[in-house]
Amino acid sequence: MPKASKIQISSFLTFLIVVLIISTSCNLARKLPEGSYLLDKNVIVLRGDCKVELADIQAILKQKPNRKIASVLRFHLFMYNLGSNLKESKIKNWLTETVGEAPVILDSTLLDKSVRQISILLKNKGYFNNVVRDSVVVRPKKKKAVNHFIIYPGDPYKISQITISMKDNDLLPYLQKVDKSKNSKPLLRKGDLFDVDRMDSERSRISREMQNLGFYYFEKEHVSYQVDTSIGGRGVKVKQIIKNPTLDINDSIHILKHKKYKIDEILIRGNNQIPLESQYTDKLIPIGDYKFRPDLLYKNIFIKPEEYYNLEKTKLTYRRISDLKVFRRVEIGFDQSPQYPDSNLLSCYVTLTPMQKHSF
């Protein structure tokens, strides 16, 4: 048979399959119990200007319709219904559990939860006076339903003032350096729309930059916020609070101070533990079945003894060693120096696992 004919037959069969699925899809909801409706669509209706992306709203809805292929075919639901009509067998399980997708039936409880989630999302984006309503349109004969979420966002609130509060005033010069960092600019500014997600990102930024300044144990949990919307005029006062670390000793909480940490030593963990002191040595470093020149590692390790801990240098070291393509696994860890456990010294451990040798 000519090649063109085979293509025509293949296209015709594909067309027949698509027509079969479409025609059957019209009946996908008919087997549902009386009073139950297949969720056909979620419609978001915005009544006013809103900076929140529709995709972000869609993402938090508690119920989503069954998936479609090419925006037309509910193939997975079709396969589920096909399998549910079969007797118990491996094919039935494969169609209903692996390929298929159970029908998404309208649930009023989940609808209410979606309304609340949308309202919370808008408040987190500064729309404190938002109103969210729902409306369900059903087609009884087809047993399908469409959810409508009508959103009145209201006017957004803006940051009118930012203050900082801390018990350890010795941190202030370092926090000022963080605000003036060339690597990352502050994410919260006066006049910006209030945004909880940006506040959380700012917590991460502060933590990251403080670690670049040597504060190894400074975490984003040490940064929190107090928000005051009572000043009127849709303004928000934001107080940034820097917490001190705490230590629980015998059910008693002790408040500590943030400390900067220096690198005491760098230890290469291969077949054994070897200090990386200098690139100028003839002693090879055994790792697995290989031996490596010290300078190969030394020039790719940017963490140096007697320097303060730096998160970016640690990440750079990891990337550069990984880029050598000779180690299957690279791990970099830090611990307080066992020789001086109460000091501000850290031991750096670089654990390397080489690639396996292959025989041909």
Secondary structure, DSSP 4 states (H G I P E B T S, - for coil): --HHHHHHHHHHHHHHHHHHHHHHHTTTTTTSPTT--EEEEEEEEE-S---S-HHHHHHH-S--PPP-BTTTB-HHHHHHHHHHTSPSSHHHHIIIIII-----B--HHHHHHHHHHHHHHHHHTT-TT-EEEEEEEEETTTTEEEEEEEEE--PPPEEEEEEEEES-GGGHHHHHHHHT-SS---S--TTSBP-HHHHHHHHHHHHHHHHHTT-TT--GGGEEEEEE-TTSTTEEEEEEEEPPPEEEETTEEEE------EEEEEEEESSSEEE---S-----EEETTEEE-HHHHHTT----TTSBP-HHHHHHHHHHHHHTS-EEEEEEEEEE-TTSTTSSEEEEEEEEEEPPP---
